[in-house]
Amino acid sequence: MTNGETKSNAANSMALDDMKQGVLGAPVPRIDGLAKVTGTAAYAAEYQIDDCAEAVFVTATITCGKVVKIDTSSVMDMPGVIAVIDDKRLTTRAAQGTANEAPVQDPKTVCYWGQPIALVVAETFEQARDAAKNLVVEYETFDTPSLDPATAKTEEQDEDTVSQGDLDKAMSDAAHTVDVTITTKGHASAAMEPHASIAQWDGEQLTVYASLQMLNYNIAELADALAMKEDKIRLISRYVGGGFGSKLGVSQDVVAASLAAMELGRPVRVVMSRQQVFQTVMRRSETTQRLRLAADAAGKLTGFGHEALVSNLPAEEFAEPVLQSSHFMYAGENRKLLLNLARIHRMTAGSVRAPGEAVGMPALEQAMDMLAEKADVDPVALRIRNIPEKDPESGAPFSSHSLAHCLEEGAKAFGWDAGTRRPRQKREGEWWIGTGVASAARIHNVQESRAKVTLSSDGTVRVETDMTDIGTGTYTILAQIAAQMLGVDTKHVLVDLGDTRHPRGPGSGGSWGAASIGSAVYLACQSIRKDLASRLGVAENALQIVDGKTADGQTLSDILDGSDIAHEGHYKPDEGQDDHTAAGFGAFFAEVRVNHYTGETRVDRMLGAFGFGRVLNERTARSQCLGGITWSIGTALTEALEFDPRDGHLINCDLAEYHVPVHRDVPKLDVVLLEERDPIASLIEAKGIGELGMCGGAAAIANAIYNACGARVNDYPMTPDRVLAAMPGK
């Protein structure tokens, strides 16, 4: 696609809006829903493969050192054991799924407790598990490793460093200031489906059924890890039971199953236990953040500072992008932003849902609430007052900006009591009651994407791409786009995803999937429409097809006359998009009750209002927002990775001890979708929504806790002991 075609986004939007099928944006039920609820949708570990062996990881019981010896004889005589594999490629991982090379860590070098060091293969899962527990391993430990980010060696991340004006002077001259340090604990993705793979090798071709988010990158990573050509590998991920970033790159199970299958000449299945997923795959880094805000007497920002400390393993490149939205969120001519990365020996830190904003926005929005109180300004009004007209650092225009609209409409729908606020104004028995607000923001990206669309002679449509659906609704929205463009019912559209034999999509991650692959499907359908228009002797923009018929009654089957039409859409982001700052925006409102005697917090109700371009499916978009708000409750109140300070091993490595919100924690949730048209965002004028719904929501709860009982807690999660300790008079 040429840049000139990209710049016609407004015309593309009109074309979509003018189509008479009327399916795009509608709350169409998930077309894959029936398969999922009836158990016929096959997830990675569920494919019925004949003669499939089972394999279980052996993980390190030291923090830093090396494996001296693996005594395979200790288990080879156990029932059913086939092999013990300790290939140096075993722990290959590509945590971010954004590179075509997979970094290799020799399993004989141990960098964190729980690192996979060997794979035991047996006839049954139980036999493999038993042998894995009994495998004798000898280690040599190294000097005491760094385990605490506060004392570890740090590296400044230059790409995040900003210094404009003089923040120190702005702080000293300001009428109102905030200088606060806020911490967040680490988080786990905790996807419902654990990491699992089945690998088959026929001597030339490797086929892997895996739970992955980004096949377009994953195939290159696996090829690199195995020193193979991509055309000798096929990855299949038709259904993925959640990823939240943990399946962006090829994880250890994918490589291990492949190595075992190739060595043994028979299929091998590797399914990680829940504890292994927690201990070995990925974590969101804990953060320590310092916020400095300087404002004039009216609460208008003159200075903005956000500094953060995060962590990762030695040599890993990823650093939690805490400052991502702080760069453009609020005005303030005197600015200092700084990100430091501590090197510690815990498992790899990487992307967990909404990397950066998920923890950076709550800290920022809590500081903004403190400023509103000091300036004696309504928190909603303060935020609107400080929305910049353009990017305060680059000077770039915003592609669109809906924050003020979200704050205003959200406040109206929630019933926000505007005006200056004081804590401890309402109590019912043992419970203090209060409300809080926070802004939301999440950067918007799009990626190069390809999709093939075939209009068959019987009037049905087929969409093919290696794009994945990780529960977000990709199957359905692609069917809606094709149905809208080609004038057919969605039940006549077959969407075939998650297979690397199909054209390369963008992958599911970074909230770019729908806008990117949707644009590729749009382009393929546009080419089909041009062919149809040519056959009818009309202009493409004059062609109207509804329910498979043209305005004069001709059916698609009549027009096709026994032939099929197939085109591949190739979407490339326009270079002009780099000249704008693009993001989705929103606002959260929460009402909580806090127990005066125990510090227990209960969220009574919560609302999110979001603006993210065109709504492709009202039902799935709302579902994503509800999920994001639920994650916000977990971030605010319950979720925290806890590590043993002696050896760095993860203590709470399952869902019994890592507390995600359950039904009784989640109250009535409301979502307000504020649709807009952003001609810069993508060809179909859509932005991402998969992550925006949790970017800042935890702060609305934190601010409501303070408004309710006067406890200003600066450490997430806000557990009862912390809330009780921060209450006035306690």
C-alpha positions in Angstrom: 0.0 0.0 0.0 1.4 3.4 -0.9 1.6 6.4 1.3 -1.0 8.1 -0.9 -3.5 5.4 -0.2 -2.8 5.7 3.5 -3.5 9.4 3.5 -7.0 8.7 2.2 -8.1 7.5 5.6 -11.1 9.9 5.7 -12.4 8.5 2.4 -11.9 5.0 3.7 -13.9 5.9 6.7 -16.7 7.3 4.6 -16.7 4.1 2.6 -17.1 1.9 5.7 -19.7 4.2 7.1 -21.7 4.3 3.9 -21.8 0.5 3.5 -25.4 -0.5 4.0 -24.8 -3.9 5.6 -24.7 -2.2 8.9 -22.8 -4.9 10.8 -19.5 -3.0 11.7 -19.7 -1.7 15.2 -22.7 -3.7 16.1 -22.6 -6.0 19.2 -22.3 -9.2 17.2 -21.8 -12.2 19.4 -18.5 -14.0 19.1 -18.5 -16.3 16.1 -16.1 -18.6 17.9 -18.3 -18.6 21.1 -20.2 -21.8 20.4 -17.0 -23.8 19.7 -15.5 -22.6 23.0 -18.5 -23.3 25.2 -19.0 -26.7 23.7 -15.4 -27.7 24.1 -14.8 -28.2 20.4 -12.3 -25.3 20.1 -8.9 -27.1 20.4 -6.3 -25.3 22.5 -2.6 -26.0 22.3 -2.4 -29.1 24.5 -5.7 -30.5 23.4 -4.9 -31.7 19.8 -5.3 -35.5 19.5 -1.9 -36.6 18.3 -1.1 -40.3 18.0 1.9 -41.7 19.9 2.5 -38.4 21.7 5.0 -38.6 24.5 4.7 -36.3 27.6 7.4 -34.1 29.0 7.9 -32.1 32.2 10.6 -29.5 33.0 13.2 -29.8 35.7 13.9 -26.4 37.2 16.8 -25.0 39.1 16.9 -24.9 42.9 19.6 -22.4 43.1 19.6 -18.7 42.2 22.9 -18.1 40.5 25.5 -20.6 39.5 25.9 -23.4 37.1 24.8 -27.0 36.6 27.9 -29.3 37.1 26.2 -32.6 36.4 22.8 -34.0 35.5 22.7 -37.7 36.5 20.3 -39.1 33.9 20.9 -42.6 35.4 18.9 -41.5 38.4 15.7 -41.6 36.4 16.2 -43.6 33.2 15.2 -46.9 34.9 12.0 -45.4 36.3 8.7 -46.6 34.7 8.0 -45.0 31.3 10.9 -42.7 31.1 12.1 -42.2 27.5 14.8 -39.5 27.7 16.3 -36.6 29.7 17.1 -33.6 27.5 19.4 -30.8 28.5 20.2 -29.2 25.2 21.7 -25.8 25.5 18.8 -24.4 23.5 16.3 -25.6 26.0 15.7 -22.3 27.8 15.6 -20.2 24.6 13.2 -17.4 25.2 12.1 -14.2 23.4 10.1 -12.5 26.0 8.8 -9.6 24.0 8.1 -11.2 20.7 9.4 -8.2 18.8 12.7 -9.5 17.5 13.5 -12.1 14.9 16.3 -13.6 17.0 15.7 -15.6 20.1 18.2 -15.0 22.9 19.8 -18.2 24.1 20.6 -18.8 27.8 22.7 -22.0 28.4 20.7 -24.1 30.9 23.9 -25.0 32.5 24.2 -21.3 33.6 21.6 -20.6 36.2 20.4 -17.0 36.5 17.3 -17.3 38.7 15.6 -19.8 40.9 13.1 -21.9 38.9 15.0 -21.6 35.6 14.4 -24.7 33.4 17.5 -26.8 33.2 16.3 -30.1 31.7 13.3 -31.9 30.2 12.2 -35.4 31.2 10.2 -37.2 28.5 8.0 -40.2 29.4 5.1 -42.2 28.1 2.6 -40.5 30.4 2.5 -37.1 32.2 2.5 -38.7 35.6 5.6 -40.7 34.8 7.4 -37.6 33.4 6.4 -35.6 36.5 7.6 -38.2 38.9 10.9 -38.6 37.1 11.4 -34.8 36.9 11.0 -34.6 40.7 13.7 -37.3 41.2 16.3 -36.2 38.7 19.6 -35.7 40.6 21.4 -32.5 39.7 24.7 -31.2 41.0 25.3 -27.4 41.1 28.1 -24.9 41.7 26.8 -21.7 43.3 28.3 -18.3 42.6 28.7 -15.4 44.9 25.6 -13.9 46.5 23.6 -12.5 43.6 21.7 -9.1 43.6 18.1 -9.7 44.6 16.9 -6.3 45.8 16.3 -3.6 43.2 16.9 -0.9 45.8 20.5 -2.0 46.3 21.4 -3.5 42.9 23.4 -2.0 40.1 21.3 0.3 37.9 21.5 1.5 34.3 19.8 4.7 33.0 17.6 4.1 30.1 18.6 7.0 27.8 15.6 6.7 25.4 13.3 7.6 28.3 15.3 10.5 29.7 13.8 14.0 29.3 15.1 17.2 30.7 13.4 20.4 29.7 13.5 23.7 31.5 14.4 23.7 35.3 12.1 21.5 37.3 13.9 22.3 40.6 13.2 26.0 40.2 9.7 25.4 39.1 9.1 23.4 42.3 10.6 26.2 44.5 8.6 28.9 42.8 5.3 27.1 42.6 2.2 28.0 44.6 1.4 24.3 45.0 3.7 21.2 44.8 3.6 17.5 45.2 6.7 15.4 45.8 5.7 11.8 46.5 7.2 8.3 46.1 4.8 5.5 45.1 5.6 1.8 44.8 4.0 -1.0 42.9 4.6 -4.7 43.4 5.3 -7.1 40.5 2.4 -8.7 38.6 1.8 -12.0 36.8 -0.1 -12.4 33.6 -1.9 -15.5 35.1 -3.6 -16.4 31.8 -6.3 -19.0 32.2 -4.5 -21.4 29.7 -1.0 -22.4 30.9 1.8 -22.4 28.4 1.7 -25.6 26.4 3.0 -27.0 23.1 2.9 -30.2 21.0 5.6 -30.7 18.5 5.7 -33.1 15.5 8.8 -33.8 13.4 8.6 -35.9 10.2 12.3 -35.6 9.4 12.0 -32.4 7.3 9.0 -30.4 8.6 8.4 -29.3 12.2 4.8 -28.6 13.2 4.1 -27.0 16.6 0.7 -26.5 18.2 1.4 -23.8 20.7 -0.2 -21.1 22.8 1.3 -18.0 21.3 0.3 -14.4 20.6 2.5 -13.3 17.7 3.1 -16.0 15.2 4.6 -13.5 12.7 7.5 -13.0 15.1 7.4 -16.4 16.8 8.2 -18.4 13.7 11.4 -16.4 13.2 12.3 -16.8 16.8 11.9 -20.5 16.8 13.8 -20.8 13.5 16.6 -18.9 15.0 16.6 -21.0 18.2 16.7 -24.3 16.2 19.0 -23.1 13.4 16.3 -23.9 10.9 14.7 -22.2 8.0 11.3 -20.7 8.5 9.7 -22.6 5.6 10.5 -25.8 7.5 8.4 -24.8 10.5 4.6 -24.5 10.9 3.1 -22.9 14.0 -0.6 -23.3 14.8 -2.3 -21.2 17.5 -6.0 -21.2 16.5 -7.3 -20.6 20.0 -5.3 -19.0 22.9 -6.7 -19.0 26.4 -5.4 -15.6 27.3 -1.9 -14.2 27.0 -1.6 -10.7 28.5 1.9 -10.4 27.2 3.2 -13.7 28.6 2.9 -15.4 25.2 4.4 -12.7 23.0 7.6 -14.6 22.4 8.4 -18.3 22.1 8.5 -19.6 25.6 10.5 -22.5 26.9 7.8 -25.1 26.2 7.8 -24.3 22.5 11.5 -24.8 22.1 11.7 -27.8 24.5 8.9 -29.7 22.7 10.5 -29.1 19.4 13.9 -30.3 20.5 12.5 -33.4 22.1 10.3 -34.3 19.1 13.3 -33.8 16.7 15.6 -35.9 18.9 13.1 -38.7 19.6 11.3 -38.8 16.2 7.9 -38.8 17.8 5.4 -36.1 18.9 6.1 -34.6 22.3 3.7 -32.5 24.5 5.0 -30.0 27.1 2.5 -28.4 29.5 3.8 -26.1 32.2 2.3 -26.4 35.6 0.7 -23.3 37.0 3.7 -22.9 39.4 6.2 -23.2 36.5 4.3 -20.6 34.5 4.6 -18.2 37.5 8.2 -19.0 38.2 9.7 -19.2 34.8 7.8 -17.3 32.1 7.6 -13.6 32.9 6.8 -11.0 35.5 5.9 -7.4 35.5 8.6 -5.6 37.3 8.0 -4.0 40.6 8.4 -0.2 40.5 9.5 2.7 42.7 8.3 6.0 41.3 8.9 9.6 42.3 6.4 12.1 41.1 7.0 15.9 41.3 4.3 18.3 40.3 4.5 22.1 40.4 1.5 24.3 39.8 0.4 27.9 40.0 -2.4 29.1 42.3 -5.1 27.9 39.9 -3.6 24.4 39.7 -2.1 24.7 36.2 1.1 22.7 35.9 4.4 24.5 35.5 6.6 21.6 36.3 6.3 17.8 35.7 8.7 15.2 37.0 8.4 11.4 36.9 11.3 9.1 37.7 11.1 5.4 38.1 13.2 2.4 39.1 12.4 -1.1 37.5 14.3 -4.3 37.3 15.2 -7.2 35.1 17.8 -10.0 34.8 21.3 -9.1 33.8 21.7 -8.7 30.0 17.9 -8.6 29.3 17.0 -5.5 27.3 13.4 -4.9 28.4 12.7 -2.2 31.0 9.1 -1.7 32.1 8.1 1.6 30.2 6.6 3.3 33.2 6.9 6.8 31.7 5.3 5.9 28.4 2.2 8.1 28.7 3.7 10.6 31.2 5.6 12.0 28.2 2.4 13.5 26.7 -0.3 13.2 29.4 -0.2 16.6 31.0 1.3 20.0 30.3 4.2 21.6 32.2 7.1 23.4 30.5 9.7 22.3 33.1 10.1 18.6 32.8 12.3 15.8 34.1 11.6 12.1 33.2 14.1 9.4 34.1 13.9 5.6 34.0 16.5 3.4 35.7 16.9 -0.4 35.4 18.2 -2.5 38.3 19.9 -5.8 37.5 18.6 -8.6 39.8 18.4 -12.3 39.8 14.6 -12.9 39.6 12.9 -14.5 36.6 12.7 -12.4 33.4 10.7 -9.2 33.5 8.6 -8.5 30.4 5.4 -7.3 29.1 2.3 -7.9 31.2 -1.0 -6.3 30.0 -0.5 -2.6 29.3 3.3 -2.5 30.0 4.2 0.9 31.4 0.8 2.6 31.8 -0.6 -0.2 34.0 1.7 0.9 36.8 2.8 4.3 35.7 -0.6 5.8 35.2 -1.9 4.9 38.7 1.1 6.6 40.3 0.7 9.7 38.2 -3.1 9.9 38.8 -2.6 9.5 42.5 -0.2 12.4 42.5 -2.7 14.5 40.5 -5.3 13.8 43.1 -2.9 15.2 45.8 -2.3 18.3 43.7 -6.1 18.8 43.3 -6.5 18.8 47.1 -3.6 21.2 47.6 -4.9 23.6 44.9 -8.5 23.2 46.3 -9.7 22.3 42.8 -12.1 19.6 41.8 -10.1 16.6 40.6 -11.9 16.4 37.3 -11.5 20.1 36.6 -7.8 19.9 37.5 -7.1 17.2 34.9 -9.0 19.0 32.2 -7.2 22.2 33.0 -3.9 20.5 32.4 -4.6 18.8 29.1 -1.9 20.0 26.6 -2.8 21.3 23.2 0.1 19.4 21.7 2.7 16.9 22.8 4.5 18.9 25.6 7.9 17.3 24.7 8.0 16.8 21.0 5.5 19.5 20.0 3.7 17.1 17.7 0.0 17.4 17.3 -2.3 14.7 18.7 -4.0 12.6 16.1 -7.1 13.0 18.3 -7.6 13.7 22.0 -10.7 12.6 23.9 -9.6 12.9 27.5 -11.7 15.9 28.4 -14.8 14.3 26.7 -14.2 11.1 28.7 -13.8 13.0 32.0 -17.0 15.1 31.4 -19.2 12.2 30.1 -17.8 9.8 32.7 -18.5 12.2 35.5 -22.0 12.7 34.2 -22.8 9.0 33.9 -21.3 8.2 37.3 -23.0 11.0 39.1 -19.7 12.7 40.2 -20.2 15.3 43.0 -18.1 18.1 41.5 -16.4 20.7 43.7 -13.6 20.8 46.3 -13.3 17.6 48.3 -12.4 16.5 51.8 -12.0 13.0 53.2 -14.2 11.4 55.8 -17.5 13.0 54.8 -19.7 9.9 54.7 -20.0 6.9 57.0 -22.4 4.1 57.3 -21.9 2.0 60.5 -18.3 0.6 60.4 -17.8 1.8 56.8 -16.4 5.0 55.4 -17.6 5.7 51.9 -15.9 7.8 49.2 -15.3 8.3 45.5 -12.3 8.8 43.3 -11.4 9.6 39.7 -8.4 9.0 37.5 -7.5 9.6 33.9 -6.6 6.8 31.4 -4.1 6.8 28.5 -2.5 4.2 26.4 -0.2 4.8 23.4 -1.5 3.7 20.1 0.6 1.8 17.5 -0.1 -0.1 14.3 2.0 -2.7 12.6 2.5 -4.0 9.1 -0.1 -6.7 8.3 -1.2 -9.0 5.6 -4.5 -10.9 5.1 -6.0 -12.8 2.3 -9.8 -12.6 1.6 -11.5 -14.9 -0.9 -15.1 -14.3 -2.2 -16.3 -17.7 -3.4 -18.7 -18.3 -6.2 -21.4 -19.4 -3.7 -21.3 -15.9 -2.1 -19.4 -17.0 1.0 -16.2 -15.3 2.2 -13.0 -16.6 3.7 -10.4 -14.5 5.6 -7.0 -16.0 6.2 -4.1 -14.6 8.3 -1.7 -15.9 10.9 -3.1 -13.3 13.3 -4.2 -14.8 16.6 -7.3 -14.3 18.8 -6.3 -14.4 22.5 -9.9 -14.0 23.6 -10.2 -10.4 22.5 -12.7 -11.1 19.6 -10.4 -11.0 16.5 -12.4 -13.8 14.8 -15.6 -11.7 15.1 -14.3 -8.3 14.2 -12.6 -9.5 11.0 -15.8 -11.3 10.0 -17.6 -8.0 10.6 -15.2 -5.9 8.5 -15.4 -8.4 5.6 -19.2 -8.6 5.9 -19.5 -4.9 5.9 -17.3 -4.4 2.9 -18.7 -7.3 0.8 -22.4 -7.0 1.8 -22.9 -10.4 3.4 -24.1 -11.7 6.7 -21.3 -12.6 9.2 -22.6 -16.2 9.2 -21.3 -16.5 5.6 -17.8 -15.4 6.6 -15.2 -18.0 7.7 -12.2 -16.6 9.5 -9.2 -18.8 9.6 -6.5 -17.6 12.1 -3.4 -18.7 13.9 -1.6 -20.6 11.2 1.8 -19.6 9.8 0.8 -21.0 6.3 -1.4 -17.9 6.1 -0.2 -14.3 5.3 1.6 -12.6 8.2 -0.5 -10.5 10.5 0.7 -8.1 13.2 0.2 -10.5 16.1 -1.9 -9.9 19.3 0.0 -7.5 21.5 0.5 -3.8 22.2 -3.2 -3.2 21.5 -2.3 -2.9 17.8 -3.9 -6.1 16.5 -7.5 -5.0 15.5 -6.5 -1.7 13.9 -3.6 -3.3 12.0 -5.1 -6.6 10.7 -8.5 -4.9 10.3 -6.9 -2.5 7.9 -5.3 -5.3 5.9 -8.7 -7.1 5.6 -10.3 -3.8 4.6 -7.7 -3.4 1.7 -8.2 -7.0 0.5 -12.0 -6.4 0.5 -11.6 -3.1 -1.3 -9.7 -4.9 -4.1 -12.5 -7.5 -4.4 -15.0 -4.7 -4.6 -13.1 -3.1 -7.4 -13.2 -6.4 -9.3 -16.9 -6.7 -8.7 -17.5 -3.1 -9.8 -15.5 -3.7 -12.9 -17.6 -6.6 -13.9 -20.8 -4.5 -13.3 -19.4 -1.5 -15.1 -19.7 0.9 -12.1 -17.4 2.8 -9.9 -16.3 0.9 -6.7 -17.5 3.7 -4.5 -21.0 3.4 -6.1 -21.2 -0.3 -5.5 -23.8 -1.2 -2.8 -24.2 -4.8 -1.8 -26.6 -5.8 1.0 -27.4 -9.3 2.1 -25.5 -10.6 -0.9 -27.4 -8.6 -3.5 -26.8 -5.4 -5.5 -29.4 -2.7 -5.7 -30.8 -4.1 -9.0 -31.2 -7.6 -7.4 -28.1 -9.4 -8.7 -26.6 -11.9 -6.3 -22.9 -12.3 -5.7 -23.2 -15.8 -7.2 -24.7 -14.3 -10.4 -21.9 -11.8 -10.7 -19.1 -14.4 -10.0 -20.6 -16.9 -12.4 -18.8 -19.9 -11.0 -15.4 -18.1 -10.3 -13.8 -17.0 -7.1 -12.1 -13.7 -6.4 -9.2 -13.6 -4.0 -6.9 -10.7 -2.9 -4.3 -10.1 -0.3 -4.4 -6.9 1.6 -1.1 -5.5 2.7 -1.2 -2.7 5.2 1.8 -0.6 6.0 1.6 2.2 8.6 1.9 5.6 6.9 5.1 7.5 7.6 3.0 10.5 8.4 1.7 8.8 11.5 5.1 9.4 13.1 4.4 13.1 12.9 1.6 12.8 15.4 1.2 11.6 19.0 -1.5 8.9 19.0 -3.2 7.4 22.1 -6.5 6.2 23.4 -7.8 8.1 26.4 -10.4 7.5 29.2 -11.5 8.2 32.7 -12.3 6.0 35.7 -14.7 6.7 38.5 -14.9 4.5 41.6 -16.9 4.4 44.8 -15.5 2.4 47.7 -16.3 1.6 51.3 -13.5 1.1 53.8 -13.9 -0.6 57.2 -12.9 1.7 60.0 -11.7 -1.1 62.2 -10.1 -3.5 59.8 -9.0 -1.4 56.8 -10.8 -3.8 54.4 -11.7 -2.1 51.2 -14.7 -3.0 49.0 -15.4 -1.4 45.6 -19.1 -0.7 45.5 -19.2 0.5 41.9 -16.9 1.6 39.1 -17.3 3.2 35.7 -14.9 3.7 32.8 -15.5 6.1 29.9 -13.1 5.5 26.9 -12.4 7.1 23.5 -10.4 4.9 21.1 -11.5 5.7 17.6 -14.0 3.6 15.7 -15.7 0.9 17.8 -15.5 -2.3 15.7 -17.8 -4.4 17.9 -19.6 -2.8 20.8 -19.9 -6.1 22.7 -16.2 -7.2 22.5 -15.0 -3.6 23.1 -17.1 -3.4 26.3 -15.8 -6.8 27.3 -12.2 -5.7 27.0 -13.0 -2.6 29.2 -14.7 -4.7 31.8 -11.7 -6.9 31.9 -9.4 -3.9 32.2 -11.4 -2.5 35.1 -11.3 -5.8 36.9 -7.5 -5.9 36.5 -7.5 -2.4 38.0 -9.2 -3.7 41.1 -6.5 -6.4 41.4 -3.7 -3.9 41.0 -5.2 -1.6 43.6 -6.1 -4.1 46.2 -4.8 -7.6 45.9 -2.2 -8.5 43.3 1.5 -8.7 44.3 4.4 -11.1 43.5 6.3 -11.9 46.7 9.9 -13.0 46.5 12.0 -14.7 49.2 14.7 -12.1 50.1 17.2 -14.9 50.7 17.3 -16.6 47.3 14.8 -14.6 45.1 12.4 -17.5 44.5 8.8 -16.6 44.0 6.7 -17.5 47.1 3.2 -17.1 45.8 3.4 -19.0 42.5 -0.2 -20.1 42.0 -3.7 -18.7 42.0 -4.3 -19.8 45.6 -1.7 -17.3 46.8 -1.5 -14.7 44.0 -4.8 -13.1 44.5 -6.6 -12.0 41.4 -10.1 -10.5 41.9 -12.9 -13.0 42.1 -16.6 -12.5 41.6 -17.2 -11.1 45.1 -14.4 -8.5 44.6 -16.0 -7.2 41.4 -19.0 -4.9 41.8 -21.4 -3.4 39.2 -19.2 -2.1 36.4 -20.3 0.4 33.8 -18.6 1.2 30.5 -19.2 4.3 28.4 -17.9 4.0 24.8 -17.2 7.4 23.3 -16.8 6.7 19.6 -14.7 9.0 17.5 -13.1 9.0 14.1 -9.3 9.4 14.0 -8.1 9.6 10.4 -4.4 9.2 11.5 -4.8 6.1 13.7 -5.4 3.5 11.0 -7.2 2.9 7.7 -10.3 1.9 9.6 -9.9 4.7 12.1 -9.7 2.4 15.1 -7.3 2.4 18.0 -6.6 -0.3 20.5 -8.8 -1.1 23.5 -7.3 -4.3 25.0 -5.1 -2.4 27.4 -6.6 1.1 27.8 -9.2 -0.2 30.2 -6.7 -0.8 33.0 -4.4 2.2 32.5 -5.0 4.3 35.6 -8.0 2.6 37.1 -6.2 1.5 40.2 -5.7 5.2 41.1 -9.4 5.9 41.0 -9.7 3.2 43.8 -6.7 4.7 45.7 -8.2 8.2 45.5 -11.6 6.9 46.6 -10.0 5.2 49.6 -8.4 8.5 50.6 -11.7 10.3 50.1 -13.5 7.7 52.1 -11.3 7.3 55.2 -8.4 9.8 54.9 -5.8 7.0 54.3 -3.4 8.1 51.7 -1.6 4.8 50.9 1.4 5.2 48.5 2.1 1.5 48.1 0.2 -0.9 45.8 -1.6 -3.1 46.5 -3.6 -1.3 49.2 -4.1 -4.2 51.6 -6.1 -3.8 54.8 -2.9 -3.5 57.0 -1.6 -0.7 54.8 -4.9 1.1 54.8 -5.4 0.8 58.5 -1.9 2.0 59.2 -2.5 5.1 57.1 -5.8 6.1 58.6 -5.8 9.3 60.7 -5.6 8.5 64.4 -4.3 4.9 63.8 
